Amino acid sequence: MTQVQTAIRTTYFSIAGNTILAILKGLAGYFGNSYALIADAIESTTDIFSSFLVLFGIKYSSRPPDKNHPYGHGRAEPLITFLVVGFLITSAVIIIYESINNIATPHGLPKVWTLFVLIPLILWKEISYRLVMKKAKEINSSSLKADAWHHRSDAITSITALIGISIALYFGKGFETADDWAALFASFFILYNCYKIFRPALGEIMDEHLYDDLVEEIRKVSLTVEGIVDTEKCYIRKVGMKYHVDLHAAVDATISVKKGHDIAHKLIDVLKDNIPQLGHVLIHIEPND
């Protein structure tokens, strides 16, 4: 299965899971008199739309290079990540606003049975986070990592809802708003996660150097190619799920231009064979004086 196929299947998994959970949480929150659960349902609903954005970004960024985009369309992926962060921020702001309104408005205690709805949901969202994050790391997808963090933040908001409902039920009258305070706390955790998702995507757009381990691997593989004496500058930029490389490689200064050209092409082939996540590789041949 290709990287793109893996990403698409994983995103469909997220969409299906979030749709089911949004419905369950919304119904449980409404009939169980729990705003923390309703807030949780709001976040799951925004997760559905953000997952569709991730799906679009993955499909678009996987388009092959063309005349106007010689390096491909991979930059679409971090741009989609920014939109996903926007959805997360929107859901957090909605939850903050509604939580404050509910804290100021007298209301009854949540129902006991809402606790038994939350526990399996928390376990499922944490499992979903781990599955999606594993796939995201395997294929180097920033937007899929953002999608994974949606699952983790959803699990956290569910945990805070569980705590809030438990406090409200245990202490009874006078603690009805514990549920709403839990939702408010969860919204700030969501905003914190927004930064954690946004920062790596921004670094990707700005070609920030974060790939020392990959540089070291490229240098080691390069020295296995006959004719390569040493490596000098090595620049890496991440575009979509691939890494584009500019590498200066040193060869014997006395060989012909054609020989140096052949060694460069051999080096490209060896690098791509040994490091599948590499995309465009540009080799600059230097004379070893």
N, C-alpha and C positions, 0 to 999 in steps of 0.2 A: 504494500500500500504506500502511495506517495505521501509526502508531507502535506500537500493540499487536501488530499482525500481524508487523511487522519484528522486534520483541522476541521473540515466540514462535518464529518461524522460526530466529532466531539461537540461542536457547536449545536448540532441538532439535538444531541443528548441534553445540553443545557436548556435549550428552548422548551423541550418536552417536560423536563423536570420543573422548571420555573412556572410553567403554565399550570400544572397540577397543584403545585404548592401555593401559588397565588390564590387559586380558587378555594383550597382547603383553609388557608389562613383567613381569607376574607369572610368566609361563612362562619368559621369558628369565632372570629373576633366580633362579628355582628351579633350572632346569637348568644355568644358567651360573655358579652358586655366587656370586652377587653380591647382598649385602644392600642395597646402594645402589639397585639396580634394584627389589628387592622393596619398599623404602621408597617408591620412586617410584611403584610400582603401588598402594601403600596410599593415597598422596595422590590419584592418579587416580580411585581408587574413591570416596573421599570427595567428589571433584569431581562425580561422577555424582549423588550424593544432593543435593549443594548446588545443582546445576543444576535438579533437579526442584523444589527449594524456590523457586528464582528463577522457574521457570515458573509455579508456583502463585501467587507474589506478584504477578507481572505480570498474570495473569488476574484475580486478586481486586482488585488496585488499579485496574484499568480499569473496574470496575463503575460505572455512572452514579450520580449523587447520589440519595438517597432521603430519606424523612422523618427518619430517625435520623442520616443522614450527608449534610447539605446541601452539604458541600464535596467529596463523593465519598469514595472509599476509598483514595486515593493514599498515605496514611500507612503502609499495609501494606508498601509497597516498602522503605523503610529498615528496618522491623522484620525483614523477610526478610533484608536485608543483614546484620543482626546475627546471625541464625541461620547464615548462610553463613560469617561470620567464626568462629562457634563450631565449625563443621565443620573449618575450616582449623586452628584451635588444637588441636582434638582430634587431627587427623592429625599435627601437629607434635609433640605430646606422645608419641604412640605411636612415632613415628620416633626421638625422643630416647631413650625407654626401651629400645627394641629395639637401637638403635645401641650404647648403653653395655653392654648384655648381650653383644652380639657382639664388642665390643672386648675384653671380659674372657674370652671363650671362644675357644680356639685353633680355627682352621679353615683350609681350603685357599685357594689363590689363585682368583680369578674366571677364567672362560674368556675367551680372546682374542676369540672371536666376539661377545661381548656388546658390544664397542665398536662393531661394525658395525650392531648393533641400535639403539644409542643415537643415532647421528648423524642419521639421517632423522627420528627421533622429536623431537629437539630442534628441527630445522627446522620440522616440522609444528606443534609447540606454539607457536613464536614467530609463525608465520603465523596460527594460530588466535587468538592474543592480539591481533594487529593488526586482524584482521577483526572480532572481537567488540567491541573497544574503539572502532573506527570507528563501528559501529552504535550503541553505547551513547552516544557523544557526539552523534550525530545526533538521537537521541530523548530525550536527557536522563534516562537511566535509571541510578540509582545501583546497583541490584541487578545490572544487566547489566555495569556497570563492575567490580563485585566478581567476577562470573563471568569477565570478561576477565583479571583479575589471577590467577585460578586457573590459567589457561593460562600466563601469564608465570612464576608461581612453579613450575609444573610443568616449564617449560623450564629454569629455573635449577637445580632439583633434578637434572634429567637431566644438565646440564652438570657439576655437582659429582660426580655418579656417574661420568661420563666421565673426569674428572680423577682421581678416586680409583682407578678400575679401571686407568687408564693407569699411575699411580704403582706400584700393587701389581704389575702385570705387568712393568714396566721394572726395578724394583729386586729383585723376586722374593722369596725366602724372608726372613721377618722383617718384611715390609711388607704382610702379608695384611690388616691392619686399616685400611689406607689407604682402602679401599672404605667401611668403616664410619664412619671419621672424616668422609668426604665426606658421607655421609647425615646425620651429626650437624650438620655445618656448614649443610647445606641446611635443616634444621628451624628453625634460628634465623633464616634468611632468610625462611622462611614466617611466623614470628611477627612479623617486622618488617613484612611485607606486610599482616598482619592489622590492624596499627595504621593503615596507609595507607588501607585500605578502611573501617575503622570510623570514623575521624575525620570524613570528609565526611558519612556517614550520620547521625552524632550531631548535627552542625551542622544537618542538614536537619530532624531531629526537634525541635531546640531553636529553630527559626526563626532561625538565625544569619544575619546579613546578609553575603552573599558575591557580590552581584549588581550591582556598580557599573556594569559595561558595559551590562547590561540596563536599569538605571535611566536611563542616558544615552540609550539608544535610545528608551525610552518617552517621555522628555521631548521628543526631537526630533520624533517622530511626532505627539505631541500638539499641537505648535505648528503643524502643517500643517492642523489642523481650524479651519475658520472659526468665530470667536467665542471661541476659547481665546487669552487674552492671555499667560498665563504658567502655570507649574506650580510647586507648592510641595512638600509632603511626598509621598514616594513610598515605600511599604513593599511588599516582595516576600517571599513565602514559597513554597518549592517543595513541592508535594504530588504524589507520584508522578512522572509525566513532564510535568506542567504547572506553570506559575508563576501563583499568585494575586496580584493587585495591588490595593493601596489607594492611590489617587492623589487629591491635592487639586489642582484646576485652577481658575485665576482667570479670571473673565469680567467684562465691563462691569457695573459695579454698578447701572446704571440700567435694565437689561433686566428683563422680567417673569420671574416664577418659571417659567412654562411655557416661555419661550424658553431659560432656563438648563437646564431639564429636557431639552429637545430637544437642546441642544448636548452634554449629558452622554451621552445615548444615541448620538449621532453619534460622539462620541469613543470610546466602547466599541467600536462597530462598526469604526472605522478602526484602532484598536489591534489588535483580533483579526485583521483582514484582513492587516495588515502584519507582525504578530509571531505566527505560528501557534502557538507554544508557550505562549501565555497561556491560562489557564483562566478562573476567575472574576475579573472586573474590577469594582471598586467605585469610582465617581467621586464625590468630594465637591466641590461647587461653592462657590468662594470669591468674594466681591465684590472686584474690583480697584479699590481706593480711590486 
